[in-house]
Amino acid sequence: MDLRIQGPGPAAPFLSAQDLFETECDLSLPVYVHLRDDPDERTWAAHQDDRHVLNISRQAASSAMARELALHEFAHMARHEQDHPSHVQSTEEVLYLALAGQRVEQYKLSHCYQIANHMKDIYADDITLSVGPGEKLLAFLESSLATALRDRPETPPGSSPGVERLSPAADPDITAVNAAFALALAERHDLLDADHRLYDLAHAAAMDAPQIDFEAFRRRFRELSQDPDPSTYRQVLVETTRSYVGEGTRAAD
């Protein structure tokens, strides 16, 4: 694996991630790591004909999660080189197949892209968690869900007295799906004890969105086939998209 770090910044997390990654996998194309000044720059990977590019802020590269972030992106690169259906299937094509004839609000479409990305992440993390420990990832999932679920419950506008929403700031539909993803990923890799706090957080998210079949999304994510053929993967993603848009109360027909 040819790793090339561009710009001043810490190199150790990327080299450590490379060492872990190479215990099970390799990449044919070189990886260019671009360290960005913008602290809000999200970590993301791009794929070109002659290279992979990992973009990451210097702040993220100096964080406690830096090695795990790099390892996760290396896994996405590996899936791309494998032509894995989750990483070469066009999301736009799936949305066209799933939502033809419907009018769907823009924010709901963005949620559908997020669901497709969850599936990509599951397949990437099948690699990530085969080469590295899962403790930091589990802590990250817990923290992210806890952030979406505000500490102070409040009553949604128009609700009957005594009806509380546990996640007032976040959209409850996609928060419930995000919770299903987090729980499914952790269960897929046996990261959880039966009394882990993630179960309580996920339950709170599910209670906030009764129109979302939380258990169905959890099952879909957890039981994704390890090596699907392109047609099967496309159909699963189409069905999952239809399920989300159909179940959400604010989707327009």
Disulfide bonds with the S-S distance in Angstrom:
none
